[in-house]
Every structure is written in structure tokens, then in C-alpha cells.
């Protein structure tokens, strides 16, 4: 294959040749993004069996004429070098007539790999959340059907699931943007097998409807709510950013650093926003702690100069950054994505 062939492939992917040349890294540093052209709404975990890391993202067309990847799956030893290993789904679930598989959430439950996912289209009046299960983190995941739709549970825009285990109880958090009276992020207890809502369980409102992409992290007696606000997918015009609040109780109330409840719109303490290089950072993964005790999150962001692929897909690349803590509150350095020569995690 000659140089012209390489350039042709780069163009199909919406990349420039200089994007894939060796960057100035060392054994102690890395550069963002850690994967491209696209891995949106990332969920990441370390497989307890192989100790490898796996990342899963929203269904997207990568502009390479291979069609829509039904939840792309990546594999890594160090959170920095990622390899595409396939798709989580062999076919779309059948419980909804149309839509995309968005914002998956990976978990290891009862010796199997549980992937909660959103099934929706833009402007969908009745999106929902389903579950697929596999015996391997690479899949294939077998669909278990719908947990609920917006109309079932009376929560508009029911997408962006996040599973959290508290003792022997499993909870599903979910929700996205809406102006309707029942809008917001909610939580509900699941049955012990994680495959359905617990009988007679009651949903609890956690945050207002200007948040989406909930992630809950426990540290030093506090539960931390991470959520994203703004436009996720408008190319270089995206305004996504991450905010946080905390609570002594899993089900809230969650209060930001200024003492305001996130049940009210407009509240939350900044963790991460865009800069001149990458805009729209958000929908972060869970926190991953390295062997030195440093915390890391992965998230997507968009190149401010090349916001979309040639086919119109927003270039939501995969980013990695160190999450630091000050007086019990988390943030990314300078509240912005790092670009070059950041210290790398140690595993």
C-alpha cells in the first residue's frame, strides 16, 4: 500500500495524515485524544478476569463505509493505547421499531457482563432503556429486552442509564434533557438479578432536567453526582461540560459546592469545560484508580477545528484525564482537557 492509499483512508475517516503520525510521548506521558475518530458517551471498566480495560460507545457511523457500528468495543492495557475489537451487538434489539443504541453502561454482575443501553432517536417521544448480557466483555451481547420506556415510567427522555451497586441492592440511574414537569435524572431499585425493576420500587428524582449522562462515584463517605449539560453533538459548536454535586446519601439530596440543590435547574459545580483545542467535553466514564492511587476519567470531546467527519458525524473522540480532589471536590486541571504530554496512569 502506497502513501496515496493511506491518504485516501484518512480522508474517508475524516482524518488528516498528521493526526496519526507518532506524537512526542514517553514512558511517563501521553497525549489526547487516546482514540479516534469516534467513541461517544464512553463507558469503561477493567475486566476482573483478564485485567484488560474495555470501552464501549454510542452507535455511530465512522465515515469509513462500514455502516453504523452497533456499540463499538475497544480494548486496552493502560487506558492510552486502544484497539477496536468489534461491536457489542450483532443486530439491533427488536423491542423498538427504530432508533440508535446510545450511551451504554457496562457492568460485571453475577459472573456475566451486563450492558444497559438507551434506544432512541433525536426528538423521540418514547425512548427507553434495555439490557444485553454476554459471557465475554467483547460480546456478542444477547438482548434481554426492555427495562422500561419513557411512557412506562413517566420520565421524558429516558436515556443514559448508569448502574450502581449499594450493598446487596442494585440501582439504575437515568435521565436526560427535558422541560416537561416530570423531567429530570431519576434512580430506581432493580431486582436482584438486575434484569428488571424491583417489584413495587418507587423512582426517586435526583437532579433537574438540565442534566444528562449521570455517573455516581463514592469517596470518603460522600456520593458524587457527575452530569453533563449543554449541546453534545453540534460539531465544533458543541457546548457540553461536566458538573458535580455530592450527598451523604445515595438517593440525595445532592448539593453543589455553593450549597445549592441540583434538583433546581442551573446548579452544579464545574469539573470540565471546553478549550481552544477541544470543545464539548462530557458524558464521562466512571472513575478508575491507578496503582499510585490517582483517579482518572474518560470522556468524549470534539476537535474545535474539525468538528465533524465527512459524513456529518460529530468527531467525538475519546479523551483521558486525571481527576484531582481539593477539599472534597473533584476537577480536571484548569477545568479543561489536557492536550499534550500529560502524566500517564500507572497500572
Buried (B, 14 or more C-beta within 10 A) or exposed (E): EEEEEEEEBBEBBBBEEEBEEEEEBEEEBBBBBBBBBBBBBBBBBBBEEEEBBBBBBBBBBBBBEEEBBBBBBBBBEBBBEBEBBBBBBEEBBEEBEEBBBBBBBBBBBEEEBBBBBBBBEEEBEBBBBBBBBBEEBBBBBEBBEBBBBBEBBEBBBBBBBBBBEEEEEBBBBBBBBBEEEBBBBBBBBBEEEBBBBBEEBEBBBBBBBBBBBBBBBEBEEBBBBBBBBBBBBBBBEBBBBBBBBBBEEBBBBBBBBEEBBBBEBEBBBBBBBBBEBBBBBBBBBBBBBBEEEBBBBBBBBBBBEBBBBEBEBBBBBBBBBBBEEEEEBBBBEEBBBBBEBBEBBEB
